[in-house]
Amino acid sequence: MSTYNDYEEDTVTLTFDDDKEVECSIVSIYPAGGKEYIALLPLGGIEEQNGEVYIYRYNEDENGEPFLENIEDDEEYEIAADAFDEFLDNEELDEILDDEDGE
């Protein structure tokens, strides 16, 4: 699983239906339910202050160029969100263990 440290300088600009653009940092690209997903953290604005994360289905085309797809199905979204929550839990545990090792 790719983590924030793998992408900490990479950003993605999302364009919403109302043409609003939001620059996001990549938190993680991770597998769940046989598919790949990407978690994005908006930079700036109230979304970043609230720690809001956007989750999309992640794919690559035949040239290896990434593209994102909306998750339309509630069940699929729950699978992707649960996997992201598990990722966050593991990251927190890793940080705690790293802190204990450094003492």
N, C-alpha and C positions, 0 to 999 in steps of 0.2 A: 504494500500500500504506500502510495506517495504521500508525503506529509508537507506541511507548510514550509519546513526548512528546505525542501527540494525546489520550491517555487517562490520563495519569499520575495524575490524581486520581480516576479512575473505578475502582470495584471491582464484583466480582460475587461473590455468595455461592452456593457450590455445596452441594447437599445430596445426600449419597451414600445408597446403599441401606440402610446401617445407621443412617440419620438423622444421621450426623455432618455438621456444617456447617463449611465452610472458606471464609474470605474470601480472595479473590484479586484481584490487580491485573491489568489488561489490558496485555499486552505488545504484542500486535499482532493486527490482523484482516487477513488476507491471502488472495489467491487461489491455488489450486493445482488442477490437473486439472479445471478448469471449475467448481469449487465454491469457497465461501468457508470459511475456517477462523479460529478464534480461539485464541491462545496465552495462557494464564493462569498467573500466578506466585502460588503460595500465600503468604499473609502470615503470618509466625510459624511456629513449629514446625520440625521437622527438614526438611520439604520445602523451605522457603525457604533454610535453611542449605545444603542440597545443590544449590540452584539448579534444583530439579525444576520442570518446566513441564507443565501439562495442556493438551492440544490437543483441541478439539471442532470439529465441523462447525457453522458459524454461518449462521443464516437470520434473516429477518425476516418476520413475518406480514403480513396485508393492511393492518394499521394501522401498520406500520412498527416494531412492537415486536420486539426481538431475542429469539431463542430458540436454545438449544444442543441439539445432538444428539450422542449417542455415536457414535464411529466403530467399527463392528462388523467391518469388513473389513480384514484385515491389509495387503492391497495398497493400499487407500485410505489407511490410516494411514501407510504408508511414503511415499506421495506427499506427504501433509500434513507429515510430519516432515522430509522432505528439503527441502521448500520453506521450512520454518521455519529449518532449519540454514543454508540459503542466505541467508535474511534476516539471520541473526545474523552470518554472514561479511561481508555487505555493510555492516552497521552497524559492525562492527569496522574495516573498511577506511575507511568514512566518518570514523570517529573519528581514525584515524591521519592521514588526509589533512587533516582540520581542525586537528589538532595541528601538522602541518608548515606549514600556511598561517599559523598564529599565530606562528610563530617568526621 
